[in-house]
């Protein structure tokens, strides 16, 4: 999917064939997730994913934290060639199919 900023400051998520509404707490969670990725704070990132309902409570999240650390580049110190958005999304997709991620209701 893609994110667009609307003229009135809202985020619009585009995914051909799938639509949803994200309330303000979800939008804040998405922003926090980006901050945690940039800061390489995998524990906090997984907590946000749980709070958003993407990872069920009670899941052993340590392997997910380790997978995220290994898959995502250090965006503050990486060479520009490492910051290919498509590659990052593909690696995230691999993690989400390996571990118990789900879309919240």
C-alpha positions, 0 to 999 in steps of 0.5 A: 500500500501507499500513504498520502497526506491529504490537504487537511493533514490526514493520512490516506492509506491506499491499497488496491483491493483493500480499504480501512479507516485508521483512527487517531490512535492508530495513526499515532501508532503508525508514526511511532512505528516509524520513529522506533524503526529510525531509532532501531528500538525493536522492543518498542516497535513490537510493543506498538505493533501489539498495541495496534493489534498486529501481534497477538498479546502473549506472543513471544516477541523476542524472535520478532525483535531479532528478525526486525533488527536483522532485516531493517537497515540502520537508516541514520548510518546506512549508505543510500543504496541500502535504503531501497524502500521496496527491499525494506518492505519486502523484508518486512513482508517476509517477517510478517509471514513468518511470525504471527502478524495479523490485521486487526478487526 
